[in-house]
Structures are given as structure tokens and as C-alpha cells.
Amino acid sequence: MISHLHGILRKKNDEEMSVEVEVNGVCYEVFLPMFVWRAFEDAELEQDIELDTFYYAAERQPIPKLIGFKRPVEREFFARFIEVPDVGATRALKALVFSVSTIACWIEEGDIASLRRLPGIGARTAETIVARLRGKVTPFALLRDEGFAEMPEAASALTSEQVRRDAVAGMMGLGFSQREASTLVEEITREQALASVEEVIRAVFQRMQKG
């Protein structure tokens, strides 16, 4: 398992929020959560870079991924976070736009409203996160990291679009046609600012109940 990389930064992919790190002639693609991407925002190509990495492979995803972090303790928090039911590595990768210390504080304080600001995390999932992790992430809340507590504009736009895409995919899984799902999701998200897929689908359900 690859747990750490120290090499040269060869490429930054803004759309995927990934970097390519060359180590002894071999390039590794590493995906970064938003809070890590923000920490390396000013990093320049060809400079030395070090990342602690989490090796992730899923049954439905034949190609493994390396997920990168600035500190080993951030990787440890990620490992605990994805143990929460219905979260998982892919969802966590998109959700963690704020610093570990910020998110850990919200968990310890039982701050459901703030946790719902995480992209793709609705009220029910936020409650589950608190139920599973409260009292277990106190050391992470004391971490002296960058302290990102505000959503960057780029993340807000990306999050909204990702929620729409995931909501359409979720409704297609329920039997809706792509056209019908896209139309309903577009109408709902145009009227309301919804932060998670489950909120969008709940809003669609409520609208259909009203006829």
C-alpha cells in the first residue's frame, strides 16, 4: 500500500482536484479533498511536494485511487469519517471542503446545521455523523491546521452542479427517465438552494405529492 509520496509536482488538475507527483521517474495521480487542495493552492509546478496518502479501492470501481493529505492526522480523520454509514470515500472526498479541525469541532459540538454545509451531506447523514463520531474526534478538533471554515466560491459552484448530477442519477436509479429526472431536478434547484442529494429528492417527492 502506498502511504506517502515525496516527489516533484508535475501537474495540477483543477477540474478533478488532483495532482500528479513524480517519484523516481514514476508519476502518481493523487486526488485531494477540497481542504487539502486549498492548502496547496499556491504550490507551483516542478517544486518538491510531500503527501500522506490513503489507498482506496472499491468493488464497483476497478481502478484504485490515491487520496492525498498534508498531514498523517488528516488521513486518520478521513479513515474514521468514511466509516460512518452512507458516507464512504467517494462521498467524503467531495464533502470535506473545510479543515479537519473545523469539521471535528462541529461534530463534537453536535452542530448539525454546520455539518449540513458539507457538500452531499443532508440532515439525516449529519445526524449519523454526530451519533457515530461525537466524543471520538476531540484530538482532531485541536489540530493546528489552516482552519478553513468558509466555503470558497469555486467549491460552491462545483457543489451545486455535483448535487444536481448526483440527484439526477439517483432518480434514474428509482426508475425515472433521464429527461424526466433532469427536468424535475432543474426546476427544484432553480427555486431552492439545496445542499445535498437527499434534500433535492425529498423536495421532488413533496412536489409530486402536491400534484
Secondary structure by P-SEA (a helix, b strand, c coil): cccccccccccccccccbbbbbcccbbbbbbbcaaaaaaacccccccbbbbbbbbbbcccccbbbbbbbccaaaaaaaaaaaccccccaaaaaacccccaaaaaaaaaacccccccccccccaaaaaaaaacccccccccccccccccccccaaaaaaaaaaaaaaaaaaaaaacccaaaaaaaaaaaaaacccccaaaaaaaaaaaaaac
